[in-house]
């Protein structure tokens, strides 16, 4: 949850209806088709084609065209001959979201009507896709390490980054204690821990990234750092909203020193009067060179009953998991847990959360229910 002064501007999200168009700009073509990469800033010229507009990409992608939807994002006004800048965000399935950085011509100072049409910080975070692609890229082994090597010895953020990097566990050495430490230092719980008086001396990822961004020491990575901070804060805001709703949800990226980060999602429904306590559910999603792509869903009921379902794309991983199922059951039994079910499936697992889709123009919000 967000409670600190640093994020006091992030008020609980109020449902917003945009009547002017779709937000953000979702492109039908994939990154592979256009030769684009995540976080890239592209320049384009707006051209007319029959009764529609399209973007003529400049630079390395010159000659490539992107057809624009008839309903543009709120606050974005484009006409034939305009020049526009966009930041590319590549989704997990390869599709593209273009986030407008600048559209020319633009007024020297926004009018009150234009300012009112532009979404604020809370709305921007609320519309951010849920897959944390920027944070996943930042936490890959070697990315933050390369930033560390580029910092001058006198940089005030050098010590904090060094200390945080040392806190990352190795995948084979992960223990419950190290998992708890990683959650506390992830940046997702910073304000909550401080509000409870538990964050004194804590070195957390969010604070380290904000120091890097403010100092300008990693200018070539500023876009990635900023998008990673947005990933963290958008999921903090989501957790804050669900605490007051029907379900408690907390999502984070678990970093490792020797492997790609793992996406973790913890959830529990609200207990209804006269019903048993809902199970605690843990969703895990990882991609690495040893296991390929793996999903794991664990449901813990009555504190001790464990129900597990695993999905893996590689057949050898499925066979290995089935061969070690008895060992896992014995490990859980020695810890006082009861394995009620273990299902291992060869195939793709569920998407948690569901794939993002921008709301259609004219969508209605039922505020009565």
N, C-alpha and C positions, 0 to 999 in steps of 0.2 A: 504494500500500500504506500501511497505518497503522502507524507505529512510534514516533511522538512521545509524550511524557509526557501531552500534552493528551488523547490518545485511548487511554491505556493500559488503560482499562476495557473497550475493545473487543477481546475475545479472539477467536480464530478460532471461527467459528460452529459449534456442535455441533448435529447434526441433532436436532430436537425433535419429539415427537409430542404433539399436543393432543387429549385425549380428550373434552374438555368441549364443543367446538363449533367453529364456523368463526371464523377470524380473518383479516382484519377483517370487519366487517359489510357485506356487499355487497348493494346494493339494486337490484331489477329495474327500477324506474322511472328515467328519465333526468333530468338537471338541468333540461332545458328543460320537461319536464312539471310539475315541482314549483316552478319559478322560483327555483332555488338557484344559487349561484355558488361557485366554488372558494375554499376557505379560510373560508367563512362558518360561524359557530357558531350552531346552532339549538337552541331549547328545545322539548321535547315532553312530552306526558303519555301514559303507557302506558294503553291501554284493552284490554279483552278483547272478542273477537269470536268467538262460538261456542267452538271449542276452540283458538283461536290468539290471539296478542296483536298489537296494532298501535300505531303512534306517531301521536298527534294533534298536528300541528305547531302551534306558537304564533307570535305575531308576525305579520310580513307574509304568512306562508304559512298562517295560521290557517284551519282547515277542510280542509286537505290531510291525507291519511292515508297511512302507509307500513306495509304488512304486514310483520311481523317473521318471520324464519325460525324454525322450531321449535328449531333448534340455535343458541344464541347464542354469541358469542365467549367464550373462556375468561376467567373472572373477572368477567363481566358477568351480574348477576342482576337481572331486572326482573319486577315484578308489577303487576297492574292498580292504577292510582292513583299509581304512582311518577312522579317528574319526572326527566328525563334530558337531559343536554347532549351534543351531538355536533358534531364539526368535519367539514365537508363537503369531500371530495376528489373532484373531477370528473376522470374519465379521458378519454383522447384521443377515445374513441368516444361520449362524453356520458353514460356510465353513472356511477353514484355509489358511493363508498365512504364509510361513516359511521364515524368514529373516536370512540369514547366518551371524553368528558372527565370526566363525573361522573354517577353514578347514585344517586338518593336513594330510600329511606333508605340511608345508608352508615354503617358502624361508625366510632366516633371514631378508633380506631387499628386498622390491619389486624392480624388474627390471623396466626400463623405459617402456617396452612393457606391463608389468602387470599393472603398474600405469595408463597407458593410457586406458587400458581396463576397469578399475573400474570407475563407475559413480561418478561424483562429487556431492557436496552438493545440487546444484540446480537440477540436474537430479534426485537425490534421493527424494527430495521433490515433484518433478513433477510426479513421479511414485507412490507416496503415495496414498493408497485408500482414497476415499473422505468422508467416513462416520464418521470420528473423534471419533472412538470407545474409544481410550485411554483417550481423553479429557472428553468424556461422563462418563467414569468410575471414573475419578479423581474428577469430579464435583458432584458426588452423595453425598447426605447429610451424614456427618460423616467422609468422607475420609480425607479431608484437616484438619478437626477438630482434628482427631487423630494424624496427623503430628504436629499440634500446641502443643498438650499435650506432645509430645516427645521432644520438643525443650528446651534446657537449658535457664534459665532466662537471661543469658548474650548473647544469640544468636542475632546478629544484624538484622536478618530477622524476628525475633519474632514480632516486632511492626508492620511491613508492612503486615504480614500475618493476624494478629489480625484485623487490620484496613480493609483489603479487605474482610474478613469474615463478618464483621459488615455491609458492603455495600450490601450484598446479600439481595434482597427483599424476603418477603414471597409471595407465589403464590396468596393468597387472597388479599394482599395489593399492588399488582402491579399497578402502575400509569404510565402515559406517562413520567413524570419527572424521576421516578425510572427506567423506561426502558432506557431512554437516558443515565442516570448515569451508568447503567449496561453495555451498549454498549461501553461507554468510558473507563470503567475499565476492559473490557474483555481481553485486550491485543492484539486484532485484529487491533486496530487503534492507537497503541502507537506511532510509528514512524511518522505517518501522523499528529497526534495532536502536537507532538513536533516540527515538521517542520513548523507548523503554529503558534507556540508560545503559544499553548493552553494546553500543558501538564505539566506545572509547578505544582509541588506538587501532581500530579496524582498518585494514588496507583493502579497499573494495574496488572492483573493476570500474564501476561508474565514476567514482571520484578520480581515479587515475586517468581515465579517458578524457574527463572534463579538463583536467590539468594540462594534458597534451594539447587539447584543442585550443585552450586559452593562451598557451605559451607560443603556439605557432611553430613548435619544434619539429613537427612532422607534417609540413605543408603538403607534401605529395600524397598524404593519406588522410587529409582533413575531411574529405567527402565520406570516406569509409568510416572514420571515427564518428562523425556527426550522425550518419545513418545508423550506426550501432547504438549510439545513445538513444536515438528515436525508437529503436527496437526494444530496448530495455524499458523506457518510460511508457511506451504504448502497452506493454504487458503489465507493468505496474498499475496502470490505469484500469486495464481489464480486470485485474485481481480486485481492485478497489470496488468496482461496480458489482462484481459477482458476490462479494462479501455481503452486500446488502440485498442480494437477490435469492434465487432458489438454489444456487450452487456455489461452492467455494472452489476457485480455480487458481492455480499458481503454475506458471510456465517459466522455464529458464534453459539456458545452454550450459551444460556441464563441460568445462574445459579440461583438456589433458595435455601433458607435456610431450607425449609421443604419439598422439592419435588425433583424428578430427573430433570436434566437440559432439556431444550427445544431447539431443533435444529431450528434455524431461517435462512432463506435464502431470501435476498432481490435482486431483479433483475429488470432491465429496458433495453429494446432494444434501439439502437441508432436511433435518429430521422432522417428520410430520407427526402431529399428535396421535398417540395410540399405536404408532408403528415402531419397528425395530430401527436401531441406528443404521443409516445407509453405509454401504461399504466404502472404504478408502481406495481410490483407483489411481494407479501409477501407469502412465503411458511413456514408453521409451522408443526413440527412433534414432538409428545410427547408420552411418555409412563409413566403412573402413576397408582397407585392403585385405585384411585377414578374414572378415566375415561377409563382406559385401553389404547389402542393405538389409537391415533387420528391424522388425517392430516387436515390441513386447508389451503386453497389457497384463497388469497384476491387480487383482481385486482382493482386498483384505477385509474379511468380515469377522465380527465378534472377536477382534483383536488377534486371533490365532489362525483362522481358516484362510488359506491362500489358494486362489484360483488363477491360473496363468494360461495365457494364450500367446504363442510365438509365431511370427510370420518371417520367412526368409526367402529371398529370391534365388539363392544358390542351393542346389540339391545336396551338395556335400555338407553344407552347414546344417541342413535339416536332418540328415542321417547322423551327423555327429551329435546333435542335440538329443535325438531320440536315444542314442546309445548311452548318453550320460544322464538320462532322466532319473534313473534310480539313485545316482549319486546326489543329485539335487534334492530329491525327496529325503534322503538321509541327512543331508546338511540342514534342511529346514526342521526336521524332527529333532535334531540335536539342539536347535535354537528354540525349541518349544513351539514350533509352528506346524500346522497340519496341512499337507498338500491335498486339497479336495479334488483338483483337476489340473492336468497339464496337457494342453493340446498344441501340437506343433504342425504348422501348415506351410506347405511349399507354395509360395505366391506372395503377392503384394499385400501389405497390411492396411489398416484403416488410416485415412488421413485425419489427423488430429492437430489443430482444429480443421473443420471442413474447408475445402479450397475456397479461396476468396473470389467473390464476384461483385463488381460495382453495381450499385442500385440503378435500376432503369429510370429514365426520365418519367415523371408523373407518378412514381410509386407513392402509395399512401401509407401513413402510419396510424394504426389503430390505437389511439390514446385512451379510449374509453375502457377497453378490456384491461 
